[in-house]
Each structure stands twice: as C-alpha cells, then as structure tokens.
C-alpha cells in the first residue's frame, strides 16, 4: 500500500485497557470491609462493571470517587 504525499502519517497511540478492581481490592485500598463496599455499590455511590457474574470497579472511577469525597469532607 503506497502512501500519498498529501496524507500525514498519524502516530498510533497505545491502547491501555482500564484496570478493573475486585470488591476485595477496593476494600483493601479503602481500608474498609467488603460489606461496606457492597453497601456503597448498592446505594449507587460507587459505579461498577459486571463481567459475567463478577462485580468490578474501574480504578479510574474509584480514584474519582475518592477525589469527590476528599473535597466533600
């Protein structure tokens, strides 16, 4: 495949998949129990992703949640 002179070559940016954390991981990071994490999820405070029957929390979503709660206190 030949490149035309008027076409700019776009550098490819690597795709980094989001890091998904388990409820146990989140509990450990926040230094709280699993039950409290499930309570936050049930109340809609902590957004989740379902992967089959597994519940996962995006590391980015958790960081945003922490940041929001740091500002609120």
MOHU-V225268 format. One record per helix or strand. SS is the DSSP state (helix for helix, strand for strand). FROM is the first residue (numbers start at 1). TO is the last residue. If there is no record, write none. Layout:
# MOHU-V225268
ss | from | to
SS | FROM | TO
SS | FROM | TO
This chain:
# MOHU-V225268
ss | from | to
strand | 20 | 21
helix | 23 | 30
helix | 34 | 42
strand | 49 | 51
strand | 54 | 58
helix | 59 | 72
